[in-house]
Amino acid sequence: MDALTLLLQRNSVAQLQAPAPEGEALERILQAGLRSPDHGGLTPWLFLLAQGEGLSRLGEQLALSAQTLGESDEAVAKARQAPQRAPLVITVVARVQPHDKVPRLEQELSAGCAVMAMQMAAQAQGFGGIWRSGGLMFDRGLHERLGLGEQDQIVGFLYLGTPAAEPKRLRPLALESFVRSL
C-alpha cells in the first residue's frame, strides 16, 4: 500500500487479537514513532510496552487509579480489563522538557504525532490499532507508579494487534466543511 492510500484509508480497529506485532515489525512501528516532528531535537517521547503479563500489570495500575479517583466498582473493573482488549498496548508519554522556544503543548503534540505514526506503521504492515485515551491518563498517581517524571504526560494508549473484525466503514467528510481560505 502506498503512503497516500494508507493515510486516506486510516481507520481505527477496536477488535484486536493475537498476534501482535513483534520483532522487526514492532521495531519498524517504534522507529516510525521516533520520526515524528520534533522541534529543537528534544525527542520528547517515551513508549511503555505492555504485552503478556504486562497487560495485567497495566490493568492493575489503571484500576488503582480508578479506585483512588473514587470511580464505581464497575468502572474499576473496566479499567482493570481495558488492556486485555489487545495483545499489545503502547503507553505513549510526552517527556516534556523546559525549553525557551518549544512550549509544553508543542512537545505533547509531537508525542501525539508519534501515536499516529506508529498506528500508520502498524496498519502498513497488516496490523490494526486504536488510539485510546480517557481521564486516567491524567492521573498523577498513575504517572508516578509508571515511573514518569513530574513534567511527563501520557498522551494515549495505542492498542495493537491483528484485526478480529473488519474496521467500521469510513464516513465521508466534505472538505468544504473543514477548509477555508484566508
N, C-alpha and C positions, 0 to 999 in steps of 0.2 A: 504494500500500500504506500503510495507516495505521500509526502508530508502534508500537502494541501488537502488531500482527501481525508487523511487522518484527522486534521483539525476540523474540517467541516462536518465530519461524522462523529465527533467526540460525544460520548454518551456515558452516563454512569450505569453501572451494573450492581444492583444491590444483592442479588442472589449469587453467592460465590461458593465454590467448593474447591477441594484439593484437585490437582496440585497447585501450589503457589509457585510463583517464580522463584528460582533458586540458581545457584551457580552463576554462570555467565549472564543469564537473562536478568537475574536480580542485580548483578553488578552494573549492567547497562542501565537499568532503571535508576539506580542510585547515582550513577555518573550523570545521567540526564538532569537529575535534581541539582547537581553541582554546577550545571551550566546556566542556571537562572541568572537574570540580570543582577548585577552586583556592583552598584555604585561605590567607588572607593576601595574595591577589592576586599571588603570586610568579611566575606564568606559567612554571613550571619545565619547559618543553618546548623541543625543537629537532627539526625534521623535515628529514632529509637525503634528497633525492630522487635516485634513480638510474634513468635510462632511457637507451635507446640505448647509446652508448659508456660512459656512467656505470655501466651494469650490469657491463661488463668491468672497469672500474676498481675497483668494489666487490669483484668476484670476485678480482681480484689481491690486494687488501688482505686479504681473508679467507684466501686461500691462503697468503700470507706469515705470517699469524698461526698458521695450522695448522702450517706448516713450523717456525716458531720454537718452537712448543709441542711439537715432536717427534712430530707425527702421522705416520702412514704415508703413502707416496706416493699411495695410493688416497684417503685422507682429504683430502690436499692438493688433489688433482684434483677431488674432490667439492665442496670449499669454493670452488674457483675457478669451478665451473659453477653453484653454487647460485643466484646472482641471475638466471641465464638462464631460470629456471623461470617468470618472469612478465615482462611488458613494463614494469612499474614496481615498484620496491621503495622503500619509505619506511623509512629507519632512524630509529626514534623514540628520542630521547635525553631522559633526565631531567637537566635542568640544575639540580642540587642547590645550594641556597644556604644558608649558615648562617643559622639563624633560631631565636629563643628558643621560639616556640610551634608551629612547623611542622617536625617532625623529618624526617630524610632519608627514612625509609620512606614517610611521607605524600606527599612530593614525587615519589617513584618511583611510588607508586600513582596519583598524578594523571597522570603521563605514561602509565602503563598504561591509564588510562581514555581517554586521547587515542587510543590504538591502537584500542580498542573503538569509540569514537565514529566514527573515520574508516572502520573496516570497515563499520559500520552505514550510514554516509552513502554509501559505495560501493554497498552492496547495495540501498539505497533507489533508486539511480539505474540499476539493472540490471547493475552490475559485480559481480565476485566477488573474494574475497580470502581470505588466510590469514595469521594471525599466527604467525611463526616465531621461534624463539629458538635456544638452543644455547650451548655453552660459549664459543665465540669472542666472544660479545657481552660477556664479562667480561675479555677480553684488553686490558690497558692499552696495549700496543703498538698495537693496532688503534685504540684511542681517540686516541692521540697522532697517528697517521697521518691520522685523520679530522679533526684539529684540535680535539678535545674537551679540556675542562679536566680537572684532577685530580679534581674532585668529580663530574663528569658520569658518567652510567651509561646505556649502551644498555639499553633495556627490551624491545626487539623489532624485528623486521623485518616490515613489513607488505607482503606481496606482493599486487599488484592487477592486474587485467586483466579480460578477458571470459571467462566460464566456457567451457572447452573440453569439459566433461562435466557431467552432472547431479551436483549435490552428493550426498554419501552421505546415506542416509536417517537422520534424527534418531532416536536411540534414546529410548524413553520413560523418563522419570525420575519416580519416585514421590515426591511432596512429603514424605510421612511419613518418608522416609529421610534427609531433609536439614533438616527443620524440627522444632523443639520449642519449647514454651512455657517460660518461666521462672516 
